[in-house]
Amino acid sequence: MAAKGKGSDKDKSKAKEGGAEKGSKATKATQQINVRHILCEKHGKKEEALAKLNAGGKFDDVAREFSEDKARTGGALGWKTKESLLPEFSAVAFDLAASTTNSPKWAECKTSEGYHIIMVEGRK
């Protein structure tokens, strides 16, 4: 069964937005992340996507069904630097542990683009 994220994803993203410290272990060591996301304009649609993930859905399949951006590639954004992402997104993504689409670890954040469910596949 898929991981259900780490605790309350809402609490986690709020903590990251309000208190992400520069120079944390994850951001210092990692220059780039290979990241996927599910982007939903509406909160309700994001909640539907989370329900599918919580039920064991593969991240890329859920992204194809629900994401309003990059849906054809399973939400893959590719290798990104911290500076190339929106600050709210970057603060959450660079603190996530790497995982696989079959057993994803994810977190959420809200940006000017909408609601994101974020998963990191690799670091370098």
Backbone atoms as SQL, in Angstrom:
CREATE TABLE atoms (id INTEGER PRIMARY KEY, chain TEXT, resi INTEGER, resn TEXT, atom TEXT, x REAL, y REAL, z REAL);
INSERT INTO atoms VALUES
  (1, 'A', 1, 'MET', 'N', 0.851, -1.182, 0.000),
  (2, 'A', 1, 'MET', 'CA', 0.000, 0.000, 0.000),
  (3, 'A', 1, 'MET', 'C', 0.896, 1.244, 0.000),
  (4, 'A', 2, 'ALA', 'N', 0.475, 2.286, -0.634),
  (5, 'A', 2, 'ALA', 'CA', 1.263, 3.511, -0.749),
  (6, 'A', 2, 'ALA', 'C', 1.397, 4.208, 0.591),
  (7, 'A', 3, 'ALA', 'N', 2.504, 4.900, 0.742),
  (8, 'A', 3, 'ALA', 'CA', 2.714, 5.700, 1.945),
  (9, 'A', 3, 'ALA', 'C', 1.672, 6.805, 1.982),
  (10, 'A', 4, 'LYS', 'N', 1.298, 7.189, 3.156),
  (11, 'A', 4, 'LYS', 'CA', 0.282, 8.232, 3.286),
  (12, 'A', 4, 'LYS', 'C', 0.917, 9.577, 3.567),
  (13, 'A', 5, 'GLY', 'N', 2.114, 9.771, 3.089),
  (14, 'A', 5, 'GLY', 'CA', 2.807, 11.022, 3.382),
  (15, 'A', 5, 'GLY', 'C', 3.338, 10.975, 4.792),
  (16, 'A', 6, 'LYS', 'N', 3.744, 12.090, 5.300),
  (17, 'A', 6, 'LYS', 'CA', 4.287, 12.154, 6.650),
  (18, 'A', 6, 'LYS', 'C', 3.330, 12.925, 7.524),
  (19, 'A', 7, 'GLY', 'N', 2.579, 12.229, 8.344),
  (20, 'A', 7, 'GLY', 'CA', 1.661, 12.902, 9.253),
  (21, 'A', 7, 'GLY', 'C', 0.644, 13.717, 8.485),
  (22, 'A', 8, 'SER', 'N', 0.295, 14.836, 9.032),
  (23, 'A', 8, 'SER', 'CA', -0.675, 15.713, 8.387),
  (24, 'A', 8, 'SER', 'C', 0.041, 16.570, 7.370),
  (25, 'A', 9, 'ASP', 'N', -0.250, 16.327, 6.105),
  (26, 'A', 9, 'ASP', 'CA', 0.414, 17.081, 5.048),
  (27, 'A', 9, 'ASP', 'C', 0.096, 18.564, 5.125),
  (28, 'A', 10, 'LYS', 'N', -1.133, 18.913, 5.544),
  (29, 'A', 10, 'LYS', 'CA', -1.486, 20.323, 5.658),
  (30, 'A', 10, 'LYS', 'C', -0.620, 21.000, 6.700),
  (31, 'A', 11, 'ASP', 'N', -0.446, 20.346, 7.857),
  (32, 'A', 11, 'ASP', 'CA', 0.394, 20.918, 8.898),
  (33, 'A', 11, 'ASP', 'C', 1.830, 21.049, 8.417),
  (34, 'A', 12, 'LYS', 'N', 2.309, 20.045, 7.679),
  (35, 'A', 12, 'LYS', 'CA', 3.687, 20.061, 7.209),
  (36, 'A', 12, 'LYS', 'C', 3.929, 21.228, 6.264),
  (37, 'A', 13, 'SER', 'N', 3.026, 21.449, 5.295),
  (38, 'A', 13, 'SER', 'CA', 3.267, 22.524, 4.345),
  (39, 'A', 13, 'SER', 'C', 3.176, 23.878, 5.033),
  (40, 'A', 14, 'LYS', 'N', 2.276, 24.025, 5.990),
  (41, 'A', 14, 'LYS', 'CA', 2.196, 25.289, 6.709),
  (42, 'A', 14, 'LYS', 'C', 3.474, 25.535, 7.491),
  (43, 'A', 15, 'ALA', 'N', 4.029, 24.490, 8.075),
  (44, 'A', 15, 'ALA', 'CA', 5.273, 24.632, 8.823),
  (45, 'A', 15, 'ALA', 'C', 6.404, 25.032, 7.894),
  (46, 'A', 16, 'LYS', 'N', 6.430, 24.465, 6.714),
  (47, 'A', 16, 'LYS', 'CA', 7.493, 24.793, 5.767),
  (48, 'A', 16, 'LYS', 'C', 7.363, 26.237, 5.298),
  (49, 'A', 17, 'GLU', 'N', 6.135, 26.654, 5.003),
  (50, 'A', 17, 'GLU', 'CA', 5.945, 28.010, 4.512),
  (51, 'A', 17, 'GLU', 'C', 6.304, 29.030, 5.586),
  (52, 'A', 18, 'GLY', 'N', 6.001, 28.687, 6.827),
  (53, 'A', 18, 'GLY', 'CA', 6.219, 29.652, 7.887),
  (54, 'A', 18, 'GLY', 'C', 7.591, 29.592, 8.516),
  (55, 'A', 19, 'GLY', 'N', 8.280, 28.448, 8.419),
  (56, 'A', 19, 'GLY', 'CA', 9.514, 28.349, 9.169),
  (57, 'A', 19, 'GLY', 'C', 10.639, 27.593, 8.500),
  (58, 'A', 20, 'ALA', 'N', 10.652, 27.501, 7.181),
  (59, 'A', 20, 'ALA', 'CA', 11.753, 26.815, 6.523),
  (60, 'A', 20, 'ALA', 'C', 13.030, 27.619, 6.754),
  (61, 'A', 21, 'GLU', 'N', 14.037, 26.938, 7.261),
  (62, 'A', 21, 'GLU', 'CA', 15.285, 27.638, 7.549),
  (63, 'A', 21, 'GLU', 'C', 16.251, 27.474, 6.396),
  (64, 'A', 22, 'LYS', 'N', 16.896, 28.550, 6.023),
  (65, 'A', 22, 'LYS', 'CA', 17.908, 28.478, 4.990),
  (66, 'A', 22, 'LYS', 'C', 19.097, 27.713, 5.552),
  (67, 'A', 23, 'GLY', 'N', 19.732, 26.950, 4.677),
  (68, 'A', 23, 'GLY', 'CA', 20.905, 26.205, 5.104),
  (69, 'A', 23, 'GLY', 'C', 20.565, 24.907, 5.807),
  (70, 'A', 24, 'SER', 'N', 19.327, 24.438, 5.703),
  (71, 'A', 24, 'SER', 'CA', 18.997, 23.169, 6.326),
  (72, 'A', 24, 'SER', 'C', 19.766, 22.060, 5.637),
  (73, 'A', 25, 'LYS', 'N', 19.868, 20.939, 6.307),
  (74, 'A', 25, 'LYS', 'CA', 20.633, 19.801, 5.808),
  (75, 'A', 25, 'LYS', 'C', 20.238, 19.441, 4.383),
  (76, 'A', 26, 'ALA', 'N', 18.939, 19.362, 4.090),
  (77, 'A', 26, 'ALA', 'CA', 18.475, 18.940, 2.771),
  (78, 'A', 26, 'ALA', 'C', 18.834, 19.950, 1.689),
  (79, 'A', 27, 'THR', 'N', 18.690, 21.244, 1.954),
  (80, 'A', 27, 'THR', 'CA', 18.948, 22.237, 0.918),
  (81, 'A', 27, 'THR', 'C', 20.439, 22.461, 0.694),
  (82, 'A', 28, 'LYS', 'N', 21.259, 22.335, 1.722),
  (83, 'A', 28, 'LYS', 'CA', 22.702, 22.518, 1.552),
  (84, 'A', 28, 'LYS', 'C', 23.304, 21.408, 0.717),
  (85, 'A', 29, 'ALA', 'N', 22.934, 20.158, 1.004),
  (86, 'A', 29, 'ALA', 'CA', 23.528, 19.016, 0.337),
  (87, 'A', 29, 'ALA', 'C', 22.989, 18.821, -1.070),
  (88, 'A', 30, 'THR', 'N', 21.772, 19.213, -1.320),
  (89, 'A', 30, 'THR', 'CA', 21.127, 18.953, -2.597),
  (90, 'A', 30, 'THR', 'C', 21.126, 20.197, -3.465),
  (91, 'A', 31, 'GLN', 'N', 21.647, 20.039, -4.677),
  (92, 'A', 31, 'GLN', 'CA', 21.651, 21.140, -5.630),
  (93, 'A', 31, 'GLN', 'C', 20.435, 21.095, -6.551),
  (94, 'A', 32, 'GLN', 'N', 19.989, 19.859, -6.867),
  (95, 'A', 32, 'GLN', 'CA', 18.841, 19.682, -7.752),
  (96, 'A', 32, 'GLN', 'C', 18.004, 18.502, -7.262),
  (97, 'A', 33, 'ILE', 'N', 16.717, 18.575, -7.565),
  (98, 'A', 33, 'ILE', 'CA', 15.821, 17.458, -7.284),
  (99, 'A', 33, 'ILE', 'C', 15.083, 17.084, -8.558),
  (100, 'A', 34, 'ASN', 'N', 14.791, 15.795, -8.695),
  (101, 'A', 34, 'ASN', 'CA', 13.938, 15.311, -9.778),
  (102, 'A', 34, 'ASN', 'C', 12.550, 15.222, -9.164),
  (103, 'A', 35, 'VAL', 'N', 11.665, 16.111, -9.592),
  (104, 'A', 35, 'VAL', 'CA', 10.398, 16.308, -8.885),
  (105, 'A', 35, 'VAL', 'C', 9.187, 16.066, -9.784),
  (106, 'A', 36, 'ARG', 'N', 8.123, 15.555, -9.158),
  (107, 'A', 36, 'ARG', 'CA', 6.820, 15.404, -9.802),
  (108, 'A', 36, 'ARG', 'C', 5.806, 16.162, -8.963),
  (109, 'A', 37, 'HIS', 'N', 4.724, 16.560, -9.597),
  (110, 'A', 37, 'HIS', 'CA', 3.653, 17.178, -8.820),
  (111, 'A', 37, 'HIS', 'C', 2.306, 16.917, -9.465),
  (112, 'A', 38, 'ILE', 'N', 1.290, 17.100, -8.650),
  (113, 'A', 38, 'ILE', 'CA', -0.086, 17.097, -9.116),
  (114, 'A', 38, 'ILE', 'C', -0.592, 18.498, -8.799),
  (115, 'A', 39, 'LEU', 'N', -0.990, 19.225, -9.821),
  (116, 'A', 39, 'LEU', 'CA', -1.450, 20.596, -9.650),
  (117, 'A', 39, 'LEU', 'C', -2.953, 20.654, -9.866),
  (118, 'A', 40, 'CYS', 'N', -3.661, 21.159, -8.874),
  (119, 'A', 40, 'CYS', 'CA', -5.113, 21.309, -8.959),
  (120, 'A', 40, 'CYS', 'C', -5.480, 22.753, -8.626),
  (121, 'A', 41, 'GLU', 'N', -6.335, 23.325, -9.446),
  (122, 'A', 41, 'GLU', 'CA', -6.781, 24.693, -9.192),
  (123, 'A', 41, 'GLU', 'C', -7.709, 24.743, -7.982),
  (124, 'A', 42, 'LYS', 'N', -8.556, 23.735, -7.835),
  (125, 'A', 42, 'LYS', 'CA', -9.553, 23.710, -6.760),
  (126, 'A', 42, 'LYS', 'C', -9.127, 22.783, -5.628),
  (127, 'A', 43, 'HIS', 'N', -9.394, 23.207, -4.405),
  (128, 'A', 43, 'HIS', 'CA', -9.066, 22.424, -3.220),
  (129, 'A', 43, 'HIS', 'C', -9.762, 21.061, -3.250),
  (130, 'A', 44, 'GLY', 'N', -11.011, 21.027, -3.681),
  (131, 'A', 44, 'GLY', 'CA', -11.766, 19.778, -3.729),
  (132, 'A', 44, 'GLY', 'C', -11.138, 18.744, -4.651),
  (133, 'A', 45, 'LYS', 'N', -10.636, 19.196, -5.780),
  (134, 'A', 45, 'LYS', 'CA', -9.990, 18.279, -6.723),
  (135, 'A', 45, 'LYS', 'C', -8.692, 17.734, -6.128),
  (136, 'A', 46, 'LYS', 'N', -7.949, 18.585, -5.418),
  (137, 'A', 46, 'LYS', 'CA', -6.727, 18.133, -4.747),
  (138, 'A', 46, 'LYS', 'C', -7.062, 17.065, -3.713),
  (139, 'A', 47, 'GLU', 'N', -8.154, 17.264, -2.984),
  (140, 'A', 47, 'GLU', 'CA', -8.570, 16.284, -1.980),
  (141, 'A', 47, 'GLU', 'C', -8.941, 14.949, -2.624),
  (142, 'A', 48, 'GLU', 'N', -9.556, 14.978, -3.809),
  (143, 'A', 48, 'GLU', 'CA', -9.861, 13.750, -4.536),
  (144, 'A', 48, 'GLU', 'C', -8.576, 13.020, -4.922),
  (145, 'A', 49, 'ALA', 'N', -7.589, 13.768, -5.390),
  (146, 'A', 49, 'ALA', 'CA', -6.302, 13.167, -5.763),
  (147, 'A', 49, 'ALA', 'C', -5.637, 12.546, -4.539),
  (148, 'A', 50, 'LEU', 'N', -5.686, 13.241, -3.402),
  (149, 'A', 50, 'LEU', 'CA', -5.107, 12.692, -2.172),
  (150, 'A', 50, 'LEU', 'C', -5.810, 11.407, -1.750),
  (151, 'A', 51, 'ALA', 'N', -7.115, 11.351, -1.922),
  (152, 'A', 51, 'ALA', 'CA', -7.871, 10.139, -1.577),
  (153, 'A', 51, 'ALA', 'C', -7.389, 8.959, -2.425),
  (154, 'A', 52, 'LYS', 'N', -7.143, 9.200, -3.709),
  (155, 'A', 52, 'LYS', 'CA', -6.629, 8.134, -4.588),
  (156, 'A', 52, 'LYS', 'C', -5.239, 7.688, -4.137),
  (157, 'A', 53, 'LEU', 'N', -4.376, 8.645, -3.790),
  (158, 'A', 53, 'LEU', 'CA', -3.041, 8.291, -3.307),
  (159, 'A', 53, 'LEU', 'C', -3.134, 7.502, -2.004),
  (160, 'A', 54, 'ASN', 'N', -3.973, 7.952, -1.098),
  (161, 'A', 54, 'ASN', 'CA', -4.145, 7.267, 0.182),
  (162, 'A', 54, 'ASN', 'C', -4.709, 5.856, 0.004),
  (163, 'A', 55, 'ALA', 'N', -5.440, 5.636, -1.087),
  (164, 'A', 55, 'ALA', 'CA', -6.006, 4.316, -1.376),
  (165, 'A', 55, 'ALA', 'C', -4.993, 3.406, -2.072),
  (166, 'A', 56, 'GLY', 'N', -3.778, 3.910, -2.290),
  (167, 'A', 56, 'GLY', 'CA', -2.732, 3.088, -2.889),
  (168, 'A', 56, 'GLY', 'C', -2.445, 3.362, -4.345),
  (169, 'A', 57, 'GLY', 'N', -3.006, 4.420, -4.893),
  (170, 'A', 57, 'GLY', 'CA', -2.756, 4.754, -6.293),
  (171, 'A', 57, 'GLY', 'C', -1.310, 5.154, -6.546),
  (172, 'A', 58, 'LYS', 'N', -0.806, 4.806, -7.739),
  (173, 'A', 58, 'LYS', 'CA', 0.541, 5.218, -8.129),
  (174, 'A', 58, 'LYS', 'C', 0.530, 6.720, -8.404),
  (175, 'A', 59, 'PHE', 'N', 1.577, 7.408, -7.973),
  (176, 'A', 59, 'PHE', 'CA', 1.625, 8.858, -8.095),
  (177, 'A', 59, 'PHE', 'C', 1.463, 9.302, -9.543),
  (178, 'A', 60, 'ASP', 'N', 2.164, 8.657, -10.475),
  (179, 'A', 60, 'ASP', 'CA', 2.089, 9.101, -11.865),
  (180, 'A', 60, 'ASP', 'C', 0.706, 8.863, -12.464),
  (181, 'A', 61, 'ASP', 'N', 0.032, 7.773, -12.071),
  (182, 'A', 61, 'ASP', 'CA', -1.330, 7.530, -12.560),
  (183, 'A', 61, 'ASP', 'C', -2.304, 8.580, -12.027),
  (184, 'A', 62, 'VAL', 'N', -2.175, 8.910, -10.756),
  (185, 'A', 62, 'VAL', 'CA', -3.043, 9.926, -10.154),
  (186, 'A', 62, 'VAL', 'C', -2.769, 11.285, -10.803),
  (187, 'A', 63, 'ALA', 'N', -1.504, 11.572, -11.083),
  (188, 'A', 63, 'ALA', 'CA', -1.153, 12.836, -11.745),
  (189, 'A', 63, 'ALA', 'C', -1.789, 12.920, -13.134),
  (190, 'A', 64, 'ARG', 'N', -1.748, 11.818, -13.882),
  (191, 'A', 64, 'ARG', 'CA', -2.362, 11.820, -15.217),
  (192, 'A', 64, 'ARG', 'C', -3.865, 12.094, -15.150),
  (193, 'A', 65, 'GLU', 'N', -4.497, 11.584, -14.095),
  (194, 'A', 65, 'GLU', 'CA', -5.943, 11.748, -13.959),
  (195, 'A', 65, 'GLU', 'C', -6.341, 13.125, -13.430),
  (196, 'A', 66, 'PHE', 'N', -5.578, 13.676, -12.478),
  (197, 'A', 66, 'PHE', 'CA', -6.023, 14.878, -11.772),
  (198, 'A', 66, 'PHE', 'C', -5.230, 16.148, -12.064),
  (199, 'A', 67, 'SER', 'N', -3.964, 16.029, -12.459),
  (200, 'A', 67, 'SER', 'CA', -3.140, 17.224, -12.595),
  (201, 'A', 67, 'SER', 'C', -3.592, 18.093, -13.756),
  (202, 'A', 68, 'GLU', 'N', -3.552, 19.380, -13.541),
  (203, 'A', 68, 'GLU', 'CA', -3.926, 20.340, -14.575),
  (204, 'A', 68, 'GLU', 'C', -2.682, 20.911, -15.257),
  (205, 'A', 69, 'ASP', 'N', -1.535, 20.257, -15.003),
  (206, 'A', 69, 'ASP', 'CA', -0.266, 20.681, -15.581),
  (207, 'A', 69, 'ASP', 'C', 0.611, 19.450, -15.756),
  (208, 'A', 70, 'LYS', 'N', 1.203, 19.270, -16.899),
  (209, 'A', 70, 'LYS', 'CA', 2.114, 18.150, -17.156),
  (210, 'A', 70, 'LYS', 'C', 1.451, 16.792, -16.968),
  (211, 'A', 71, 'ALA', 'N', 0.161, 16.714, -17.171),
  (212, 'A', 71, 'ALA', 'CA', -0.582, 15.484, -16.897),
  (213, 'A', 71, 'ALA', 'C', -0.119, 14.312, -17.765),
  (214, 'A', 72, 'ARG', 'N', 0.289, 14.577, -18.981),
  (215, 'A', 72, 'ARG', 'CA', 0.672, 13.481, -19.874),
  (216, 'A', 72, 'ARG', 'C', 1.980, 12.819, -19.467),
  (217, 'A', 73, 'THR', 'N', 2.758, 13.459, -18.638),
  (218, 'A', 73, 'THR', 'CA', 4.034, 12.880, -18.206),
  (219, 'A', 73, 'THR', 'C', 3.983, 12.442, -16.752),
  (220, 'A', 74, 'GLY', 'N', 2.815, 12.207, -16.227),
  (221, 'A', 74, 'GLY', 'CA', 2.685, 11.745, -14.848),
  (222, 'A', 74, 'GLY', 'C', 3.130, 12.772, -13.832),
  (223, 'A', 75, 'GLY', 'N', 3.038, 14.040, -14.207),
  (224, 'A', 75, 'GLY', 'CA', 3.400, 15.122, -13.300),
  (225, 'A', 75, 'GLY', 'C', 4.886, 15.411, -13.233),
  (226, 'A', 76, 'ALA', 'N', 5.685, 14.767, -14.079),
  (227, 'A', 76, 'ALA', 'CA', 7.142, 14.941, -14.028),
  (228, 'A', 76, 'ALA', 'C', 7.540, 16.355, -14.452),
  (229, 'A', 77, 'LEU', 'N', 8.279, 17.014, -13.589),
  (230, 'A', 77, 'LEU', 'CA', 8.820, 18.334, -13.907),
  (231, 'A', 77, 'LEU', 'C', 10.300, 18.245, -14.268),
  (232, 'A', 78, 'GLY', 'N', 10.934, 17.110, -13.973),
  (233, 'A', 78, 'GLY', 'CA', 12.346, 16.924, -14.280),
  (234, 'A', 78, 'GLY', 'C', 13.236, 17.456, -13.172),
  (235, 'A', 79, 'TRP', 'N', 14.510, 17.635, -13.501),
  (236, 'A', 79, 'TRP', 'CA', 15.505, 18.119, -12.531),
  (237, 'A', 79, 'TRP', 'C', 15.369, 19.629, -12.384),
  (238, 'A', 80, 'LYS', 'N', 15.208, 20.081, -11.147),
  (239, 'A', 80, 'LYS', 'CA', 14.998, 21.502, -10.872),
  (240, 'A', 80, 'LYS', 'C', 15.927, 21.963, -9.752),
  (241, 'A', 81, 'THR', 'N', 16.369, 23.213, -9.874),
  (242, 'A', 81, 'THR', 'CA', 17.124, 23.846, -8.788),
  (243, 'A', 81, 'THR', 'C', 16.127, 24.566, -7.884),
  (244, 'A', 82, 'LYS', 'N', 16.573, 24.885, -6.703),
  (245, 'A', 82, 'LYS', 'CA', 15.706, 25.586, -5.753),
  (246, 'A', 82, 'LYS', 'C', 15.213, 26.909, -6.340),
  (247, 'A', 83, 'GLU', 'N', 16.085, 27.600, -7.027),
  (248, 'A', 83, 'GLU', 'CA', 15.764, 28.919, -7.569),
  (249, 'A', 83, 'GLU', 'C', 14.797, 28.858, -8.749),
  (250, 'A', 84, 'SER', 'N', 14.686, 27.701, -9.397),
  (251, 'A', 84, 'SER', 'CA', 13.820, 27.600, -10.582),
  (252, 'A', 84, 'SER', 'C', 12.357, 27.313, -10.222),
  (253, 'A', 85, 'LEU', 'N', 12.074, 27.127, -8.938),
  (254, 'A', 85, 'LEU', 'CA', 10.725, 26.816, -8.478),
  (255, 'A', 85, 'LEU', 'C', 10.153, 27.968, -7.668),
  (256, 'A', 86, 'LEU', 'N', 8.844, 28.025, -7.575),
  (257, 'A', 86, 'LEU', 'CA', 8.207, 29.024, -6.712),
  (258, 'A', 86, 'LEU', 'C', 8.670, 28.798, -5.271),
  (259, 'A', 87, 'PRO', 'N', 8.864, 29.863, -4.494),
  (260, 'A', 87, 'PRO', 'CA', 9.411, 29.715, -3.135),
  (261, 'A', 87, 'PRO', 'C', 8.629, 28.755, -2.236),
  (262, 'A', 88, 'GLU', 'N', 7.304, 28.807, -2.288),
  (263, 'A', 88, 'GLU', 'CA', 6.495, 27.922, -1.441),
  (264, 'A', 88, 'GLU', 'C', 6.691, 26.458, -1.846),
  (265, 'A', 89, 'PHE', 'N', 6.758, 26.221, -3.147),
  (266, 'A', 89, 'PHE', 'CA', 6.956, 24.882, -3.692),
  (267, 'A', 89, 'PHE', 'C', 8.349, 24.381, -3.317),
  (268, 'A', 90, 'SER', 'N', 9.337, 25.214, -3.539),
  (269, 'A', 90, 'SER', 'CA', 10.731, 24.853, -3.268),
  (270, 'A', 90, 'SER', 'C', 10.961, 24.499, -1.800),
  (271, 'A', 91, 'ALA', 'N', 10.382, 25.279, -0.889),
  (272, 'A', 91, 'ALA', 'CA', 10.565, 25.041, 0.542),
  (273, 'A', 91, 'ALA', 'C', 10.076, 23.657, 0.935),
  (274, 'A', 92, 'VAL', 'N', 8.985, 23.207, 0.352),
  (275, 'A', 92, 'VAL', 'CA', 8.437, 21.885, 0.666),
  (276, 'A', 92, 'VAL', 'C', 9.207, 20.796, -0.083),
  (277, 'A', 93, 'ALA', 'N', 9.419, 20.987, -1.377),
  (278, 'A', 93, 'ALA', 'CA', 10.029, 19.951, -2.213),
  (279, 'A', 93, 'ALA', 'C', 11.448, 19.601, -1.780),
  (280, 'A', 94, 'PHE', 'N', 12.251, 20.592, -1.457),
  (281, 'A', 94, 'PHE', 'CA', 13.637, 20.317, -1.116),
  (282, 'A', 94, 'PHE', 'C', 13.790, 19.677, 0.262),
  (283, 'A', 95, 'ASP', 'N', 12.715, 19.604, 1.030),
  (284, 'A', 95, 'ASP', 'CA', 12.763, 18.956, 2.330),
  (285, 'A', 95, 'ASP', 'C', 12.187, 17.533, 2.295),
  (286, 'A', 96, 'LEU', 'N', 11.640, 17.128, 1.161),
  (287, 'A', 96, 'LEU', 'CA', 11.038, 15.797, 1.031),
  (288, 'A', 96, 'LEU', 'C', 12.097, 14.730, 0.780),
  (289, 'A', 97, 'ALA', 'N', 11.882, 13.559, 1.349),
  (290, 'A', 97, 'ALA', 'CA', 12.739, 12.413, 1.063),
  (291, 'A', 97, 'ALA', 'C', 12.398, 11.882, -0.325),
  (292, 'A', 98, 'ALA', 'N', 13.388, 11.341, -1.015),
  (293, 'A', 98, 'ALA', 'CA', 13.156, 10.744, -2.324),
  (294, 'A', 98, 'ALA', 'C', 12.338, 9.465, -2.159),
  (295, 'A', 99, 'SER', 'N', 11.461, 9.211, -3.140),
  (296, 'A', 99, 'SER', 'CA', 10.635, 8.013, -3.116),
  (297, 'A', 99, 'SER', 'C', 10.315, 7.609, -4.549),
  (298, 'A', 100, 'THR', 'N', 9.498, 6.574, -4.705),
  (299, 'A', 100, 'THR', 'CA', 9.136, 6.089, -6.030),
  (300, 'A', 100, 'THR', 'C', 7.647, 6.334, -6.280),
  (301, 'A', 101, 'THR', 'N', 7.264, 6.281, -7.542),
  (302, 'A', 101, 'THR', 'CA', 5.859, 6.494, -7.878),
  (303, 'A', 101, 'THR', 'C', 4.981, 5.361, -7.345),
  (304, 'A', 102, 'ASN', 'N', 5.550, 4.163, -7.173),
  (305, 'A', 102, 'ASN', 'CA', 4.790, 3.033, -6.630),
  (306, 'A', 102, 'ASN', 'C', 4.561, 3.152, -5.131),
  (307, 'A', 103, 'SER', 'N', 5.486, 3.786, -4.436),
  (308, 'A', 103, 'SER', 'CA', 5.388, 3.955, -2.982),
  (309, 'A', 103, 'SER', 'C', 5.796, 5.388, -2.628),
  (310, 'A', 104, 'PRO', 'N', 4.967, 6.353, -3.024),
  (311, 'A', 104, 'PRO', 'CA', 5.376, 7.758, -2.900),
  (312, 'A', 104, 'PRO', 'C', 5.292, 8.313, -1.482),
  (313, 'A', 105, 'LYS', 'N', 6.191, 9.243, -1.207),
  (314, 'A', 105, 'LYS', 'CA', 6.104, 10.100, -0.022),
  (315, 'A', 105, 'LYS', 'C', 5.847, 11.481, -0.593),
  (316, 'A', 106, 'TRP', 'N', 4.838, 12.128, -0.095),
  (317, 'A', 106, 'TRP', 'CA', 4.466, 13.419, -0.676),
  (318, 'A', 106, 'TRP', 'C', 4.185, 14.440, 0.401),
  (319, 'A', 107, 'ALA', 'N', 4.086, 15.680, -0.062),
  (320, 'A', 107, 'ALA', 'CA', 3.679, 16.791, 0.796),
  (321, 'A', 107, 'ALA', 'C', 2.876, 17.737, -0.077),
  (322, 'A', 108, 'GLU', 'N', 2.207, 18.659, 0.573),
  (323, 'A', 108, 'GLU', 'CA', 1.351, 19.602, -0.139),
  (324, 'A', 108, 'GLU', 'C', 1.832, 21.028, 0.087),
  (325, 'A', 109, 'CYS', 'N', 1.481, 21.876, -0.868),
  (326, 'A', 109, 'CYS', 'CA', 1.654, 23.317, -0.664),
  (327, 'A', 109, 'CYS', 'C', 0.675, 24.038, -1.577),
  (328, 'A', 110, 'LYS', 'N', 0.462, 25.301, -1.288),
  (329, 'A', 110, 'LYS', 'CA', -0.383, 26.153, -2.117),
  (330, 'A', 110, 'LYS', 'C', 0.488, 27.280, -2.640),
  (331, 'A', 111, 'THR', 'N', 0.373, 27.537, -3.936),
  (332, 'A', 111, 'THR', 'CA', 1.091, 28.641, -4.563),
  (333, 'A', 111, 'THR', 'C', 0.093, 29.478, -5.357),
  (334, 'A', 112, 'SER', 'N', 0.598, 30.474, -6.033),
  (335, 'A', 112, 'SER', 'CA', -0.251, 31.300, -6.889),
  (336, 'A', 112, 'SER', 'C', -0.849, 30.496, -8.044),
  (337, 'A', 113, 'GLU', 'N', -0.257, 29.332, -8.361),
  (338, 'A', 113, 'GLU', 'CA', -0.747, 28.483, -9.449),
  (339, 'A', 113, 'GLU', 'C', -1.853, 27.539, -9.002),
  (340, 'A', 114, 'GLY', 'N', -1.957, 27.280, -7.698),
  (341, 'A', 114, 'GLY', 'CA', -2.972, 26.371, -7.194),
  (342, 'A', 114, 'GLY', 'C', -2.433, 25.495, -6.077),
  (343, 'A', 115, 'TYR', 'N', -3.063, 24.333, -5.924),
  (344, 'A', 115, 'TYR', 'CA', -2.695, 23.372, -4.886),
  (345, 'A', 115, 'TYR', 'C', -1.793, 22.302, -5.491),
  (346, 'A', 116, 'HIS', 'N', -0.654, 22.049, -4.846),
  (347, 'A', 116, 'HIS', 'CA', 0.312, 21.081, -5.344),
  (348, 'A', 116, 'HIS', 'C', 0.426, 19.910, -4.380),
  (349, 'A', 117, 'ILE', 'N', 0.508, 18.715, -4.930),
  (350, 'A', 117, 'ILE', 'CA', 0.944, 17.536, -4.196),
  (351, 'A', 117, 'ILE', 'C', 2.296, 17.203, -4.816),
  (352, 'A', 118, 'ILE', 'N', 3.332, 17.183, -4.006),
  (353, 'A', 118, 'ILE', 'CA', 4.700, 17.110, -4.503),
  (354, 'A', 118, 'ILE', 'C', 5.353, 15.793, -4.090),
  (355, 'A', 119, 'MET', 'N', 6.120, 15.208, -5.011),
  (356, 'A', 119, 'MET', 'CA', 6.887, 14.001, -4.766),
  (357, 'A', 119, 'MET', 'C', 8.271, 14.176, -5.385),
  (358, 'A', 120, 'VAL', 'N', 9.317, 13.751, -4.681),
  (359, 'A', 120, 'VAL', 'CA', 10.689, 13.850, -5.168),
  (360, 'A', 120, 'VAL', 'C', 11.187, 12.445, -5.499),
  (361, 'A', 121, 'GLU', 'N', 11.718, 12.288, -6.720),
  (362, 'A', 121, 'GLU', 'CA', 12.232, 10.985, -7.150),
  (363, 'A', 121, 'GLU', 'C', 13.737, 10.836, -6.976),
  (364, 'A', 122, 'GLY', 'N', 14.461, 11.931, -6.971),
  (365, 'A', 122, 'GLY', 'CA', 15.915, 11.830, -6.847),
  (366, 'A', 122, 'GLY', 'C', 16.537, 13.157, -6.467),
  (367, 'A', 123, 'ARG', 'N', 17.788, 13.076, -6.027),
  (368, 'A', 123, 'ARG', 'CA', 18.554, 14.254, -5.628),
  (369, 'A', 123, 'ARG', 'C', 19.957, 14.165, -6.194),
  (370, 'A', 124, 'LYS', 'N', 20.509, 15.331, -6.517),
  (371, 'A', 124, 'LYS', 'CA', 21.928, 15.369, -6.885),
  (372, 'A', 124, 'LYS', 'C', 22.507, 16.724, -6.573);
